[in-house]
Amino acid sequence: MILRQQRQSALRRALILGAAAGALAFGTSAYAEETLKIGALGVMSGPFAGWGGVMCQTFKSRAGMWNDDGGVAIGDKTYKVEVVCVDDKGDPKGAQTGAEKLVSEGVKYIQGPNTDSTAESAKTVMEANGTINMPYAFSKSLYKAPASQSILGMVASYQVGPVIYKWLMENKGVKKIAFVSENNADPIKQRDEGSAGAKALGLEVVSDQETYESGTTDFFPILTKVIGTAPDHIVLSGVSPSDVGPLIKAARELGFTGTMSTETGQDPKAIYEVAGDASNGFIAAGGASTEAIRSDFMVKFIERYTKDWGEWNDVAGLYVYGPEIMIQTLQSAGPKALEDTEVFKAALTGFVGKNPFLKDGGELKYVGRTDYGQARQVSVPIVVQAVENGEYKPLFVGKLPD
C-alpha cells in the first residue's frame, strides 16, 4: 500500500513536472514566435526596378540574418522580422494604394518609396495613420515640419552634388558643366538643384535644359547637343539604372573625353556590362560599401545578399542602413514604439547607435537639422566613388552635417 502510494505520488510529481515543462516549452515557443512586420514600398518593376527591387531584397537579407540569430529583442520579447514588399511601379497612385495596403495589415514602419512623386503621394497615408516611412527621395517637404513621419534614408542630391563639383574643380580643373535628365519631374528637380549648386560654386553651366523621354534608346541626338556646348563635365541628373550605361557609352562614342557623374546610387557591374571601358572614371554617389571602408559585418552581409539573390549590388550597401537604424531605434525606444510612432519619433533626436558597416565603426544617428530643421535623415556616409573595370574605387568619404 505504501509502495503504491509512493508510486502514485511519484507519478503525480512527474505529471506536474511534465505539465510545467510543457507550459515552459509552450511559453518559450510563443516568446520566440512574436513577429515584427515591416514594409518595403517602392518601384520594383520597369526601368527604375534597380532601386525598389534591391531595396526589398536588402531588407529581406538583413531580416534573414536577424532571424537566423534568433530574432531581435525589443523590451522583454524577441521578434522574428517579417518583410512585406509592395511594388508601387513608380506610380504615385500605386504608392498611395501600396501604403494603404501595408497600413491595413498593421505595418507601422516602412522603407521607401524611391522617388519624390511616389513618396509625396504615400506621405498623406503615412501622416494620416501615424506610420513611419524611410523614403529615398529628396523633396524637402517630406522632411520639414509640419511633416513628421518621413525620414530620408540616404544622402540627397543637393547635399552631395556640390561636394562632387568642388572636388572636380580642385582635382580635375573643371570649369564648365552641363546637365542632362529624363523629362520627368524627379530628375528635372534634381537637375535644377544641381545646376543651382554648380553656379553657387562659380562653375559655368553651359547646358541644363536638354531632356530625353522615358524609354529612349538612342541618346545620340540629345548628347550631341549637350557635348556641342563644350562642357568639361556632364551630370546625369536622377538617371535611372537602365539608362546610365547607354548614356555613358553614347557620350564616349561621340568623342566626349571629360568627366561624367550622377548623384544617385548605381551598380558598377551593371554599368560596365553595358558601357565597358567607357564607364571607367564615371563618378557616382550614394553607395556606402566600398571595399576600403567595409567592416567584417558588411562583408558578411554582402555574402548573405549574394547567396540570397545571386550577385551583389552596390546599392544594397546603402539600403541596408535603413532597416538597421530602424530596428536599433525600436530597441532603444522600447516596446511602446511598436504601436505608437510618437514614441519612436521622440527617440530620434537623442538616438546614438552603432554603425556595424564601417571598418572604423562609428555612430549611427539621425541628422538633417541643417536642411530640414529636425532630425529626419539617416547618417549614412557620403561615399563618392568612380567606376573602374566594373568595381567602385572610392575617391573620398565625407559625412552629413547635423
Beta strands, then each sheet from edge to edge (+ up, - down):
strand 1: 34-42
strand 2: 72-74
strand 3: 77-87
strand 4: 109-111
strand 5: 132-134
strand 6: 176-182
strand 7: 204-212
strand 8: 233-237
strand 9: 259-262
strand 10: 283-285
strand 11: 352-354
strand 12: 363-367
strand 13: 377-378
strand 14: 382-388
strand 15: 391-398
sheet 1: 2+ 3- 1- 4- 5-
sheet 2: 7+ 6+ 8+ 9+ 10+ 14- 15+
sheet 3: 11+ 12- 13+
end
